[in-house]
Amino acid sequence: MKKSILALVILCLLISWGNTSESESGVQNDKTKIYTLFMTRGYGGAGKAPQSFLTNNELLLKLQSECKGIDFISRDLTSSDISFEEVYNELQEKKDIDGVLIVGTTRHYKLAFTGLPTIVVYNLFEWMNIPYKLYTSGVEEESILTGGPAHKNGRILNAQLDRRNVCSPSKSESMFNDLLYKIKLIQAVKKLRQSRILVVAPQQYLAEVDYQGDADKHLPKDYNETYIRGLKESLGVTLVIVEPEEFYQAYKDTDTKEAEKEAEKWIKDAQEVTAARSEIIRTARAYLAFEALREKYGCNAVSTHMRSLTGSGEIKDMFWPGLGLECGFKTRGIQAVCQNYVNILVAQLMGYFLTGRPSMLGDLMIDTENSVDILTHCGAPINPYGDERRVPYSIKTHAESPVKNTQKPGSSTGLQVEWPVGEPVTFWKVYVLHKKIGLHTGKIVDGHTLYKNLDGIMCRTKLIAEVNAEKVRKHFSPDEYGIHRNATLGDLRKKIKDMAVLIGFDVMEEDRPDKQEI
């Protein structure tokens, strides 16, 4: 009986934007707590409520029924049961509160500036005492009124509701669905803050291979400590760093029979296999080793730059983990990157929590003559839609192996994934130390119509998309932003921009005019 109740609870905590349970992907599954303030009755003017009106209590019940996994801590200031001072003091304490929902107009602006992700809702045909400019920009340059607190740390999104039911049903429904979407953004922020990333890499610095800029520059000695602290303070994400030796031991401890079963699944679903079966099995063993470490340290994501199974330095012991990360972890809703770029992995986590879709890590090249981005790597998600659909893929040797295109030990594995032509795609990356997200969007094209011998050039997988290449290239700066990017299927511009507001990050829209150009 207890087991069936537990199963029901886990089922209720699944979010419509993801396809994997939070318990499987390693994210804690306690409820998101949103402090909900009803500031007014929900309508303006004197007298009774209009006919066919959604009351505060009815709205709360409707939100509760639509938002599974969310606990709305409700306070109705139209009641005599609680005062503004009590509400403000509770908010100041911020105990176990993940976000704030303010429904109705208020002249107490400071309620929206707690530093927590906040949504302020305007009820249509209510007096509009809402400082939208302050909420969206954080400044009031020309206020006539004086005094009052300095409003800082705003992380505020706005929404609107038709509680009088005076609009067309489609418009009223659109308003409500927009509010639901923004509430679920707060849920995504909480999941991000609970994330723990397993890091296994031999390099001295995090992401040092990403910053291949000026040869006379170098990362500061305190870079790792600064980055780890900045990541924790701004996004709540924890890095769990494990030495390579622990991976080597975990690899030795893997069950070869289980690895063979994993390898056979990957082989069976592939369009073509030219890599050695023995190499695919070794990649599967490495995947199981990472999984053992992930479970041991309670992580929900994996960042690794391991290239040896033993640390011997010999070619025969070389491997690349991408096949296991893409076909193993990402098909289970666990995000992972085969090079230790935490900025990329944070974007992949964010993208998954927003959409349920995994993303591709790749080296970005910009072709202005053909107006395309070229993102290339030896792997990509085989489930880019985030559901049961799979795109065609082939298992080949890894393009960087010294013995590629052979069956020799160390030829390893690489994935050639065919991305769906005609689909919109978002190229983006989170820059933790800059507190910024860079993004641009495009449309996937068939690269074989643009380039000869495309499959034989560089990495195995190429994602090629039509973009505003001239604009995008102006923002390309290896010293500032690295040479790699993240790609997620779909146009995520609005979702990413809204998420950025709630986490306190700026957004650099790389394919749109700079402010000085307007």
Buried (B, 14 or more C-beta within 10 A) or exposed (E): EEEEEEEEEBEEBBBEBBBBBBBEBBBBBBBBBBBBBBBBBBBBEEEEEBEEBBBBEEBBEEBBEBBBBBBBBBBBBEEEEEEBEEBBEBBEEEEEBBBBBBBBBBEEBBBBBBEBBBBBBBBBBBEEBBBEEBBEEBEBEEEEEEEEEEBEEBBBBBBBBBBBBEEEEEEBEEBBEBBBBBBBBBBBBBBBBBBBBBBBBBEEBBBBBBBEBEEEEEBEEEBBEBBBEBBBEBBBBBBBBBEBEBBBEBBEEBEEEEBBEBBBEBBEBBEEBBBBBEBBBBBBBBBBBBBBBBEEBEBBBBBBBBBBBBBEEEBEBBBBBBBBBBBBBBBBBBBBBBBBBBBBBBBBBBBBBBBBBBBBBBBBBBBEEBBBBBBBBBBBBBBBBBEEEBBBBBBBBBBBBEBBEBEBBBBBBBBBBBBEBEBBBBBBBBBBEBBBBBBBBBBBBEBEEBBEEBEEEBBBBBBBBBBBBEBBBBBBEBEBBBBBBBBBBBBBBEBBBBBBBBBBBEBBBBBBEEEEEE
